[in-house]
Amino acid sequence: MSSSAPEPTGAHFVVESFDTTLIHYDFYEGSSRSAVLVVPGFWRDRHHPAMVRMARFLAGHGYRTAICDLRGHGDSGGRFGFNQQEHYDVSAVGQDVLRRTSAEKLTLIGFSYGGAISVSTVARHPELPIASLLLISPVADFSMIAPRINLMHRHVAFTQAFRRPRIEWSFTRRGKLRAVEDVRDVHVPLSLIHVKEDWLVDHGHSEALFANANEPKELHVLDMPGNFHADRIFAVAGETIEPLVLDFLGRHTG
């Protein structure tokens, strides 16, 4: 996108999830036949600067782009359950995008826990016409997360610390969906991008997903300093990750 071109802005929409929870999303127009739906991770909403930049990056390259607030985040209702019911929210947004546009299919781009939710959405909602699935620093299984707490400043900025998600605390007692199992039921092109020794979600998560995934699939483990996670990779290594994203979308999104 040219530096002199106006930045795309998103139109705001609201949909009801399966349990009447209201889910908010923004839609950025583009010329692509398919639409891209961005699923943020934990502690990210659609107005977070990194998510806005991501939506504008995609729309600036011609992709119709939607970005949602998962339940418990941003303007959406409900409480976040770490992949209990969030796949219904993503499905509701995806179906609404298809109703409102002439888009033929959806590509899901999931960040961190949004990656796990994206896998479960594709696996459990065959009614959604999915073109492809792109996961960036995805979670394979909640039990595998072992963050290096002393590096949390890399992900949660001070200005975001007071905008805490609303969490369903019973998630520790209930069974959560495991993306590492659900990925076996995904039958669309899949790309996984992860920084080696990611400080929050180790690259072993992507390796586990890749091992269980169906073809066609690709895995990119980036060996770079900083051990950055999810959208932070775009801020510190855009010249590395952006071509990977655009190449995959160019091959697997209309």
C-alpha positions, -999 to +999 in steps of 0.1 A: +000+000+000+014+034-010+023+057+019+002+084+002-029+063-001-056+067+025-056+040+052-087+017+049-112+020+077-135-006+090-173-007+092-187-019+125-212-048+127-227-069+155-239-105+154-255-129+178-236-161+187-254-194+194-263-183+230-274-147+221-240-133+232-234-102+210-201-103+191-187-072+175-165-070+144-151-045+119-151-051+081-126-036+057-136-036+021-113-051-006-114-066-041-107-102-033-132-129-042-128-144-007-127-127+026-101-129+054-113-132+090-087-123+116-092-140+150-071-122+177-055-139+207-061-135+244-060-099+256-064-085+221-094-069+207-102-054+172-092-019+183-057-029+196-032-010+174-015-043+163-049-057+151-059-025+133-025-025+116-030-061+105-065-054+091-052-024+072-022-044+059-045-070+045-071-046+031-043-025+016-033-056-004-068-060-017-082-085+008-117-081+022-109-083+059-130-088+090-116-087+125-136-097+156-138-092+193-140-127+208-164-130+237-151-114+269-129-090+248-135-054+236-172-046+230-183-082+228-204-097+256-198-130+275-167-143+291-137-158+274-133-196+280-100-204+263-116-224+234-148-236+250-175-217+230-155-191+210-157-212+178-194-204+177-185-166+178-161-170+149-186-190+129-213-164+134-191-136+123-179-156+092-215-163+082-225-127+086-195-116+064-206-139+037-242-127+039-232-091+036-207-095+008-202-114-024-173-132-009-172-169-020-151-183+009-132-174+041-096-176+051-091-176+088-060-160+103-056-169+140-031-154+164-020-173+195-052-186+213-071-172+183-052-199+163-066-227+185-101-212+181-096-209+144-087-246+141-118-256+162-140-234+140-129-250+108-131-285+123-165-280+139-184-258+114-185-275+080-212-251+070-186-224+066-169-224+032-132-222+042-105-215+016-075-218+039-062-215+075-032-194+085-020-196+121+006-174+137+021-185+171-009-208+176-018-227+208-021-264+203-032-274+238-037-252+270-017-277+291+014-271+269+016-233+277+046-225+299+054-187+295+086-170+307+068-145+330+097-121+332+092-113+295+055-105+297+063-068+289+069-080+253+032-088+248+010-068+272+018-031+270+012-009+301-016+010+283-034-023+277-030-037+312-062-021+325-083-034+296-085-068+310-106-095+293-136-109+311-128-146+318-150-176+325-130-189+355-147-223+354-125-230+323-100-246+347-126-272+356-143-278+323-129-295+293-115-271+267-113-280+230-078-291+220-067-277+187-040-304+184-069-329+182-093-308+161-067-301+134-072-338+123-106-327+110-093-297+090-091-304+053-080-271+038-046-256+031-028-248+064+002-226+071+018-223+106+042-195+114+061-195+147+092-179+161+116-205+175+114-206+214+086-181+214+085-167+250+048-174+256+038-202+233+068-224+223+072-233+187+065-269+198+028-260+196+030-254+159+051-286+154+024-306+173-003-291+151+017-297+119+023-334+129-014-340+132-026-319+103-036-331+068-020-321+036-015-295+021+003-280+050+034-259+057+054-250+087+077-219+091+098-218+123+116-184+123+150-184+140+154-148+152+164-130+183+137-118+208+115-149+210+086-127+199+050-139+200+020-135+176+014-099+163+047-087+178+065-105+150+050-080+125+063-051+145+099-064+148+103-086+117+077-074+092+102-079+063+103-116+072+067-125+080+047-103+057+060-120+025+051-154+040+016-142+047+011-127+013+025-157-005+002-181+013-029-159+007-019-154-029-019-192-034-049-201-013-073-171-011-091-159-041 
